[in-house]
Amino acid sequence: MAISSLAVPETSPVEEERSPGYDPLKYYPARIGEAIGKYRIISKLGWGANSTGWLARDTSRWARNLYSQSRTYIRLAKESFQVRVLGDHLCLVFEPLRERLWLLGKHPGSIGVPSNVLKAFLKILLQGLDFLHSKCYIIHIDLKADNFLTGFEDATVLKGYTHQQEIHPTLCVFRNGRPTFESRSDFGALKKGVGS
């Protein structure tokens, strides 16, 4: 089954269109199912003042492993490239992450973020900040709850998410031939033992 979208009539502004100073030319008009090089777009995850975030599958890899044996504290882009369609658009490729840390405590049946999870996370955060400060001479100035994301429990979470995108197409509004998709960042219920 192919991943698609469901076009809806033009209405009031949606998603990034609501941002003050919105300029559609700043955003690449990505489409669900579109192939950009070796990446196929699955779903829009969110948006910011000048960009959108998308989940895409690397179609060139036979095996996918969400977890590295070595622990890294700093997220580096795996790849970057330019798309020169309707302007210049920089694409940064990262391994996917699940959700903001504070959302762990918001899932149905959750009793909040367990203290052992929070302590482990804070240790990693402090080691990462120490690396940035002492080795890279970088001071991180945007420390806030929205910028700390958790990893996936296992690969089945992404498979289930992709399947849901196939069953329930994403809503899309077209204005002047440019698509604006609904963001979907709900990866479903947490696996047993995570945040419970």
N, C-alpha and C positions, 0 to 999 in steps of 0.2 A: 504494500500500500504506500502511495506517495504522500509526502507531507505537503499540505496545501494551506490556503487561507480562505476565509469567507469574507467577500467584499460586502460592506454595509453602506447605506446611503450617507452622503455627507451630512454631518451634524455640527455641533459646536466643536471647538478645538479639542483634540485628544492627544494624550501622551506628550511628546516633546513640543507639540504645537502650542501648549499652554505656557511654555517657558518665556519669560520676559525677553524681548529682543530676538525671538525665534526667527531664524533665517533658514528656509529649507535647503538652500545651497550649501550650508555647512554640513549637512547630513547626507551620507551616501544613501541613495534610494534602494537599499537592499530588499530582496524579495525572498520569502520562504521558499525553499527548494532550489534557489539559485546556486550555481557553482561558480566560485571565484578561485581560479587556479585549482588546487587540490582540495579545497574546502567546500562542503555543501551546507548551506544554511538550514538549520532546523527550527530555530525559534528566537524571537527577540526576548532578551532577558531584562532589559531596562534601558534607560537613557539618562543623559546629563545635559549640561548647558551647551555642549558643542559636539556631542557624539552619542552613538547608541551602542549597546552591548548585545552581542548575539551568541548563541550556541551554534557551533558548526562542527561537522564531522570531518576529520582528516581522512579522505578517501584513499590516500596512498599507503596507509599502514594496514598490515594484515592483522597484527595483534595490538591491542590497546591495553596499557597498564596504567591505572589511575594513581598508583602509589609507587614512589621510588624507595629503594632500600635505604638510601641515605636521606637524612632529614635536612631539609633546607629551611632557612629562616627568612630568606628574601625571595620574593617572587620576581623572576626575570622573564621577559618575553621570550618564548621559544623561537619566534620568528616575527619579522615585520616586513611589510611590503606596501607599495602604493597601488591604489586603484585610481586610474585616471579616466573616470566616466563622470560626466557632469561636474567637473572640478577635480582637484587632487584630494584624495582621501587616504590617510595613513591607517593601515590595519595592523594591530598588534595581536599576536596569537599567544594565549596562555592556556595552561591546563585548566579545565573547568573546576570551579569550586561551588559548593552547595548553596550556602546562605550566610547571612550575617550571624555572628556569634550570638548576639542577644536574642535572635529568633529561636534558638534552641529551646528556650524556656517558654515559648508561646505555642508550641504544638499541643494538640489535644492530648490529655493524659499526662502532660509533662508537669514536673514539680519545680520547674526552673532549671537553670544551668547548674548541674551538680558541682559541688565545690572542687572535687578532684579534677574535673574537666577544666574548670576555670583556672585552677592553680597551674595545671600543665600548660594551658594556653598562655598565661601570664609569663611563665618561664621562657617559653619560645619567643614571645613578644620582646621581652627584655634582652634576650640573646641577640635577636635580630636588630634591635635598636643599638646595642653595643657594637655589633659588627658595622652597621651604617656609620656610627659616630667615630669609632676608633680605627677602622680600616679604610672606609670610603670617604671619610670627612664630610658626611652628609647629615644634616639635621632634619629629621622628619617633622614637619609642622602641621600635619593634618591628622593627628591622632584622635579618632572618634569612633564610636561603636559601629557606625555604618561601614567603616573601612576594614573591619576584621571579619574574614570569611572562614567558614569551616569546610573541611574536605568531605567527600562522599564516603558513606559507609562501605560501599562496594559498587562494582560496575553495573549491577542490576538496577540501581536507582536511575542512571541515565537511560538505560534501555526502556524502563517503564515510562519515564518522562517522554521519550521520543514516541513511544506507542500512543500515549495520550494525545500528543500533537497530531498524530495520524487520525485518531478517532474523532477528536474535537478540534476542527481547524481554527486557527487564530483569526480573530476579527481584524479587518483591514479597511481603512478609509483611503480613497484616492482623491487627491486634489491636484488639479492641473497635471494629471498623469503620474504624480508621485505618490507612492504608497506610504502610509503611516500605519504600522502594525501595533496591536495590543501587546504589551509586555506580559510575559508569563515566567515568573520566577519561583513558582510553587512546585517543588520536586516531590511532593507527596509526604506521607507520614514517615516519621523516623523509624528506623529498624529498632527492634527490641534492644534495650540496654543503652541506647544513645539518648541522653537527655531525659531519661525516665527513672 
